[in-house]
Amino acid sequence: MADPVGDLLNLMDLERLEVDLFRGQSPDNETNQRVFGGQVIAQSLVAAYRTVDTENRTCHSLHAYFIRPGDPSIPIIYEVDRSRDGGSFTTRRVIAVQHGRQIFNLAASFHKKEEGWHHQHNMPDVPSPEALGDRIAWRQQFAARLPERHRGHFLRPRPIEIREIEPLDPLKPEKAKDSHAHWFRVARPIDEAPWLHHCLMAYASDMALLGTGNRPHGISWMTGELMSASLDHAMWFHAPIKFDEWHLYVMDSPYAGGGRSFNRGSVFTRQGELVASMAQEGLMRPVRKS
C-alpha cells in the first residue's frame, strides 16, 4: 500500500558520501519539472543536523536562498561547511549542487538550551481541525476541471495532512484578504528523533506560504497568468516540535510589488504555544504573452 509519510522519511535519510558531504534523492514523479522548495530546505537542514551534537543543540534559525531550479531526475549533493562551534552556538552553511552548479544555499544556527524571559503573541481563535474538511476531499470538487493528465497528481495522497480554514478555488480564485491559516501535520504518527520534526516542518512550511501574496489579486499559478517561485526562505524555531500532531499555520502578506511578494508565517500548537516563525519572498510576475 502507498505510504506517503514513509516516502517522505526516506527523502530525509540522506546518504553520507564523506564526512561533510551528503547525497539526497527526489520523489519518482514524472509530473514534477523542478524540485519542491520545501524538499531542498529540509534536506539541507538534515545535512546540517548530521554534523551537530543533536543531544545538546537544536536549530533555532535558518536562512536560505533558491538560486536555480532543482532537477528532480538526478540526486542533489549537499556540502556542509562547519563554520563555527562555539560555547553556546553552532553555525553551519550548506550548499546544494546539481550539474556542477549551486541550486540552493542555507545557513543554519544551533543553540544549546537556556532559560530566559518569555513572551509570545496569542494564537488566533479559529475552528478546530476536526471541524474542517480534508484537503483532498475538498480538491475532488475541482478535479473534473483539470486536464486528465494532472488529476492524479492533484488528488494523490500526501505526507502532510492539511485542513484549510478559508480555502479558495485553486482554478479560479476570488480576491480575498492576504491573511489566512490552515492546520497541518505529518499524516500519521511517527517515531523519529526530535530534530527530524524540525526538518519535516521546514519541508511543510513552503507549501502554502508562497501563494499568500496571490490572494488579494485573485490569481493562482494554476490560472496560467502567474509566474511564481520561492526566492528565499527564513525560519525560526522557538520550541521543540512534535509534528505528527496538529499545528496551526497562520500566514499573511504585508507587501507585494516589483514582481515579488513578501510573506510571513507563524506556527502554533493546539495548546496555543508559538513554536516557529517563517518569512519568505517569492516571485510574483505576470506572464507576458509574446
N, C-alpha and C positions, 0 to 999 in steps of 0.2 A: 504494500500500500504506500501511497505518496506520504512523505514526511517532510514538509517544507521546513520545519524547525530543525530537523536533523541535517537537512541540506545546508541551512544557514550556519549551523555549528561547524560543519565540515569546511565551509568557506573561511571560518575564523581559525582553523587549525593549520597555520602556515608551516611550510616545510623549511627547516633550518638548513641553509646551504653552507654557511660559515658562521663564525662567532656572532657577527652582527649583520648577516645577510640572510634574507628570507625570500621564499617564493610563495605567491598566492595564486589561486585559481579563480575563475569566474563561472557562474552557472552556465550549463549547457543549454542555451536558449537562443534559437535562431532569430527570434524577433528583436532581440536587443542589438542595436547598432553601436552602442557605446556602453562602457561600464557605468553602472549606477554609482552616483557620487557617494552615497552612504556606505557602499561596499569598500571603496578605497579609503575612506576616513577610518572605518572600523578596522580594516586590515592593517593600516598604518599604526593605529593605536595598539593593536595586538603586538606588532613587531616591536614597538617601543616598550610595552609592558614586559616582553620576553627578556629585556636587558635590565630590568629594575627588580629590586627586592620587594615583591608584591606583598609579603607578610607585614611589612612596616611602612610602605609608602603607596599612596594611590594617586591617580591623576586628578589634579584639581583644575587644569585648564589645557586647552589645545587651540591652536590657531593654524589654519591650513589654507592653501591656495590650489585651485584647479587650474592647471597650466595647459594641458592638451586633453582631448577626449581619449578615454581608455579604450583599448581594443579588446573586446571580450573573447576573441578567438585564441589569444595566447596568454601565458602566465604574466603576472606582474612581479617584478623584482623590487624588494624593499630593502634599502640600505640604511642602517641606523648609525647615527653619529652620537657617541656618548659625550655630549657637550660638557656636562658638569655633574659631579657627585659631591654635593655639599652636606653640611651638618644637618640641615632641615629640608633642603630642596634638591631634587634631581632633575636635570634638564636633558631632553633628548630631541634630536632632529631626525626626521625620516624623509627619505627621497624615494619616490616610486618611479620606476623606469620601465619603459617598453620601447622596442625598436631602437634602443640606444639613446633615447631621449627622455628627459623628465616629463611625466604627465601630471605630477602632483607632489607637493611637499607639505610637511607638517612639523610643527614644533609643539612639544608637549612638556608640561612641568608636573612633577610629582612631589607630594608633601607628606611628611610624617604627621601622624595625628597629634593635634594640640588642642588645648582648651582655651576658650576666649569668650568675649561678649557675643551675643547673638540677637539678631532681629531678622524679620522677613516680611514681605508683603503677603497678604492673605490670599488664599485660593478663591477664585470666583465661585458663586453659587450656580451650579449647572445640574442638569439631570444626571442621574447615575448611569453607568454603562448598561445596567440591566434594563433600563427604561428605553434604551435606544436600539435601533435595528442593526443587524450585522452588515458590514460594508459590502460584502459580496452579494448578499441577498438584495441590498439596495441597488447595486450595479446591474442586476439582472434586468431591471425595467428599461435600461438603456441599451442593452446588448444588441437588440434587433436592429438598431440604427447604425451599428458599426459594420464595416466590411467583414465578411465571414472570416477572413484570414486573421483578423485581430480579436475575435470574440474569445477564443480560448485563453489568450494572454490576459485579456481584460478581466476574465472571471476565474482565473486559476487560483488554487489555494495559496495563501501567503503565509510566511513565517511570522509576520507581525499582524496581530488582530487589531483592527481599528473600528471604532464606533464614533461616527461624526455627529456633532450636535446640531449644526446648521449646514448640511451638505447642499452643494449646488449641482445642477445638471452639468456634467462634465463636457457635454457636446454643445450645449447652448446655454451657458451660464448667464443669469441675470446680474446686473450691477448690485453689489452688496457692500456692507461695511468691511473694512480691512481686517477687523479683529474677528477671530473665530477660534474654535477649540475642538479637540477630539480626545477620547480615551484611547489608549493603546497599551499593548503588552505583547510579549512573546506568546505565541498561540497555544502553547501547552507548558506544563511545569517542566523545569529543567534543574538538574543538579550540577551546577558549574561553579567555578571559583568566583568570588565577589567581583574581582577585577574584570572578568569577562562580561558581567552585566553592564559595566560602563561601556564596553565596546559594542554590545548589542544595542544599547540606547543610542550610541553615536550613529550606528547604522540606520536606525529608525528615525533619527532626528532630521534627516534630509528628505523624508518622504512627502511632507506637506508644506514645509517652510517656504520653498521657492515660489509656490503658487499663491502665497498670501498677498503679494503685491498686485496680482491679477484681479482680485475680487472687486475693487472699486470700478474697474473698467469693463467688467463683463466679458473677459477674454479667457481663453484656455489654450494650451499647446495643442489640444485636440481639434480646435476650430480651424487650424491652418493659417491663421493670421498672425501668429506669435512665434518668434524665435526665442527660446529660453534656455538657460544653462546656469548652473551654480558657478560663481566666480571665486568665492572664498567661503570659509565656514569657521566659526569660533564657538567654543563650548566650554562651560564652566561646570564642574561637578561640585556640589555643595555638601553632599552626604552620601552614605552607602545606598546602593540601589538594588532592589530585588525586582528585576524587570519581567518576571513571569507573573507579576501582579499588576493590576490596573493602575495606570498613571494618567493624569490629565495634562495634555499638551496645549497650552494657551499661546496663541500667536497673534502678532499684529504687524502692520507695515506702515511706519510713520512717514515714509517718504518714497517717492518714485520720480525719476526724471533722468534725462540724458541717456535713455536706453537701458537704465538699470533700476532695480528696486532694492530697498533695504528692508530686511525682515528680522523680527525678533521672536524668541520663544521662551516660555517658562514651563517647567515640568514639576507637577505636584503629585505626591502620593494621595491615596484616597483619604488619608487622615489629615491632609492639608499641609504636609511638610514640603517646602520647596527644595528639591533635590538637584536640579540642573537648570542652567540658562543657556540660550543659544543666540547667535546673531549670524546673519548671512546676507551678502549682497549677491544679486543674481542679474543675469542679462534679461532684459525685457524689451526686446527690439521688434518693431513692426516688420512683418515680412513684406518686402517691396517687390512687386511683380515686375519682371523685365519687360 
